[in-house]
Amino acid sequence: MGLRTVVVAGGLGVCLIGLVAVSSADDAPSASTSTGREIPAPFAPFEYLVGDWKGAGVPVANRVRGWSETHAWAWKFEKGAPVGLSVTMTGNKVLSKGQLLYEPTTRRYVLGGSDAAGKPVLFSGTVDKAGKALTLERDKPTSTGAKQRLTLRPNANFVRYTLRVEEQEAGAPQFKPVIDTGLTKDGEAFASGSAAADAPKCIVTGGAATMTVTYQGKSYPLCCSGCRDEFNDNPEKYVKKLSLRSDSAAKGTAKPAPSRNKDDGAFDGLTDDPTPAAPRPSGAMKAAPTPSKSAAKPAPKGESGKSSDVSRAASLLRLGQNLEKSGKTAAALDYYRRVAKEYPDTPSAKTAAARIKTLEKE
């Protein structure tokens, strides 16, 4: 269905540009309930991020000198289904725009986008055993030759989160913290705890709403700019969905959504920790499937590095393809050239070479 015009009743919407596409609606199974929550299971730990945040960044070496930052997170949709998160960071020293997606083949998260200078940047990593802290390591050294990693960690009430930047200089034995950014969600009081449970629910994903749209004279709640754009694309779909959910609730068949603070097994299989997860309560949200040890086959000698190259090349290729679709030809060429130069023996290199040849002729 074509785009419908809606009126946004709120100033929290942020235009987010898609920069990465390493998974699809089919790759990321959704967790859905009759209360309307419908998100990819690998992103259950990060649903709290959706919305606008304000805070300050400070260098660890001199905490009296800081700067203001704002972060805006929104759902990323493909084919009418959420597949990841988009983010715009204003004032951050490492990242300006990006998308967080999940690679089911490697069971790793990928954050790709633009750094503070507008140059392409790519991070990947995993969530910790507690299912809260996400640590992502940069794929290439910084301009000073240091390794770099980011860690996102929420507070107990999920109304505040910290983004820590760490670096490991060449020859140094370990990473050291460089920058800490602490942010609080708009509309939330740090000391009072999250008000998300009391907020209206987003008509698209069921998250805590922070804005509304008007369609055919009625207002509908939404949680982010990504859901707003998805609603614009197919408003009848979500109006019907809301009607069915209301009918279900009236008949007493609706089930309560799982509590975010309760261990419902949503994080099982999303870390590199081999320890078996505790038994999941009946009816809990299912996470991405984890291959059994009996089914896993060790890679032939000398092949593990090649497999990693193929995966990394594919991620970089997707970055370029998405940038090209957004009309950012120069940035797309940068990614295509990296694939062709750094991973010449992969299938992605052949595709990248073809795009380079085509774009350089235009």
N, C-alpha and C positions, 0 to 999 in steps of 0.2 A: 504494500500500500504506500502511496506517495506521502511526502512530508506534509504534515498539517501544522498550521500556525497556532501557537499557544502563547499565552502571556505568562511570563515568569514573575511570580510575586515574591521576590526576595533577591538579595544581592550576593548570594553565595556561589552562584554558578561561575565556573572558570573554564575558558576554552582550552582544552587539552589536545595536543597533537599526538597521534599514534606514531610510535617510533620502532616498536618491536612486534613481531608476531611469530612466536615460536610454539604456540599451542593453538588448538582450535576448540570449538564447542564439543567436538567428539572426543578430543584428547583429555579434557578436564571434566570428569563426571560431576554433575551438580548435586547439591544437597537441597532437597525441596521438602517443604512441609505444607500442611493445609493452612497454615497461618501466612503463607506467602513468601517465606524465605526461600530463595532460589539462587544459590551461589555455587561456584565450583568448590568441591570439597577441599582441595589443597589450599584454598584461600580463606577457609573458616578461621584460621588464627589471626587474619589480618583485616577482618571485617570492621574492626574498631577504627581503622585508619580513614574510612570513607568520611569525607567532610573537609572543613577548613580548619587550619591550625595557626596559632600565633605563638611566637616565642623569641628566643635569642640564642645566637651562637657565640661561643667564647673559645679562644685558644687555650689549651690546657697549660701552656707555659706562662700565660699572663692573663688570669681570669678577670682582671679589672678592665680589660679592653675587649668589648664585645660588639655585637651588631644585631639588628632586628632581622627576623626571618618569618616568612609565611609559607606554609605548605598546603596544597589543595590536592586531595586524593579523590578519585572517582572511578567507578566501574568502567571497564573496557568491554565493549560488546562485539561479537561476531555472529552473524546469522541469527540475530535475535536472542543470543544467550551471552551472559557475562563470562569472560574467559580470563580476566586479569584486572589489574589496577593501573590507572594512569596517574601521574603526579606532576604538578608544577611547583617548583621551589623558587621563591623569590628571596634573594640575599644569601643563599647557600653557596659555599666556596667550592663545592665539588660537583653538584648536579643542579641543572636548571629545569629540564623536562625529561620525563622518562616513562617507561611502562614496566610493571612487574608482572611477569608471566611464569608459567610452570612448564618444565620439560618432562613429560611423563616417562620418556625413555631413560633419562639419566636421574630422574627424581630430584631435580635441582631447580631452584628458582633463578630466573634471569631478569636483571634490571638493566635495560639499555636505554640510551637517550643522548642528551647533550650535556656537556659540562658547563661550568660557569662562563667559559669563553665561547660556547656554541659549538665545540668540537665533539665528535662522536665518542661515547664512552660506554663500556660494557662491564657489568658485574655479574657474578653468579655465586650461589651458595645454598645453604640449607638452614632450616629452623632447628632450634635446640631441642633437647629431650622434653623440656617442659612445654614446648609448643608455643613459646612466646617470642624469644629473641631470634631475629633473623640476621645472619651474618653473611655478607656478600663480599667476595674478593674481586678486585679489578683484574681484567684479563691481561693488561699490559702495564708496565711500570709507569710511574709519573714522569714528568719532564726532568725531574732530578734523579731518576733512576730508582726510586723507592717503590716497594710493593705497597698497595693501599687496600684497605677494606672498610666496609661500613657495617654497623650493627644498629638495628632498630629494635627498641625494647619498650613496651608499655609499662605504666605503673599499675598498681593493683586494681584501680578503679577504671582503667582504660580511658581516662579523660586527659591523660598526659603521656607523651612518649619522648624518648631520648634517641637522637641520632648521633652516634659516635663515629668519628673518623680516626682510623689508626694507620700508621705507616711503619714500614720496616726498611730502614736505609740499607743500601748495599753493604754486605758484610756484617750487619748487625744481627745479634742472635735472636731477637724477637720483635714483635710489633709493639709500638708505643702509642698511647692516645695522643692525638694532635688537636682535635676540635670536638667539643661537646655542644650539641644543640638541644635545648629543652623546649618543648612546645605544649601548649594547652589547647584543647578543642574549643572552637568558638561556641559560646552559649553555655559553657560548663564552668562550674566553680570547682577549683582543684580540691578544696577541703570538703566539699559537700558530697562528692561521689557522683557517678554518672547518672544523668537524667535520661539516658537513652531509652530505658525501659518505659518511661512515661510519655515519650514522644510519639506522634502519629507514625504509622508504618508506611514505608515507601511502597507505592502501588506496583513497582517493577520487581524489586528484590526483597522487600519486606524489612529492610533496615530502618533505623531511626531517621525520620524525615527532617530535613533542614530547609526545604523550600517547597513551593507548590506550583502547579501549572493549571491553567484554566482551559477546559475543552468543552465546547457546546454548552457554555454557561455554568459548568460545574468545576469546582476546584479539586485537585488530586494531589496528595503528598508525594514528595520525591526526596531521596537522600543525597543526590549529587548531580552534577552536570552530565555525567555519563548516562544516568537513568533518565534524565530530562530529554537528552537527544534520542535515546531509544524509544521513549514514549512518543516523541514527535513523529518518529518513523512509522509507528503502528499503534495509534491510540486506541483503536477499537479492540485490539487484542488484550490490552491491559484493563480497559473498562469492563470487558466481559470476564476477565480473570477475577477482578474485584467483586463483581456480581456473584460469581460462583462461590467465592470464598465467603461472602456474606450469607449466602443461602446455607452453606455448610455449617457456619457458626450458629445460625438460627435454629438449625436442626440438632445442634449439640454434638456434631461430628468432628469439629475442629480440635486439633491437638496442640498443646502449648509448644512453642519453640524451645529447643534445648537452651539451657542457661550457658552463657559464655564462660562463666567462672567455674562451671562444673566440668570435671573430666569425663567427656562423653565419647572419647575415642576418636574425635575428629582429627587429631594430630598423628594418629598411628601411621607408620610407614613413610613419614615425611622427613625423617632425619636419617643420617648415616649411622646412627647408633644401632648395633645388631641385637641389643637386648630385647627379648619378646615383650610386646605391650601387654598390659594388664587386661583381663577379660572386659569386654565392652558391655554396658547395660543394654538390655533389650530395647530396641527402637532407637538406638543412638545413631547419629550421623555417621555414615561410612566415609572413610578417607580413600585416597587413591590406592588401588591394589598394589601390594608388595609381592614381588615374585618370591616363591618359596625356595629354600636352599636346594631342595632336591631338583627343582626345575632349572636353577641357575647353572650355566655351563661356563667354566673358566675360559677366558679368551686364549687362543693359541699363542704360543710364545712369540713375543714381538708384535702382537696385534693390539694390545691394550692402548698403546699410544696412538695407533692409527684410528681406532674407534673414537678416541677422544677428539682427534683432529676432525673427523667427519662431523661429529656433533657440534663442535665449535664453529666449523665452517658453515654449517647449516644455519646456526644462529645468526652469524654475521650476514649471511645472504638474505635472511628474512628481514634483518634491519634495513639493508639496502633496498629491498623490494618495497617495504612499507614507506620508506622515505621517498622513493620514486613515485609511488601512488599519491603521496601528499604534495607532489610537485617540487620536491627538494632534490633536483637532479644532481647538483654538485656534491651534496652530502651523500647521496646514494652511490655516486661514483667512487667516493672514498672507501665505502664499505666493499664494493665490488672489487676494487683494486687490492684491498687487503686480503680478500678471499683468494684471488688469483695468485698473489705473491706469496702469502704465508702458508696456504694449503693447496698447492698446485695439483696434488694427486687425488683430490676428493671430487666427487660428483658435482658438488656445489661450485667448484672452480670453473667447470665447463660452462655452467649457466651464467656465472658472473662474467666470464670472458665474453660471452655472447652479448650481455647487456652493455658491457663497456664498449664493445664495437658499435653497437646500435646508437648509444647515447653520444659517443664522440663524433658521430656523423651528423647528428642533429644540430 
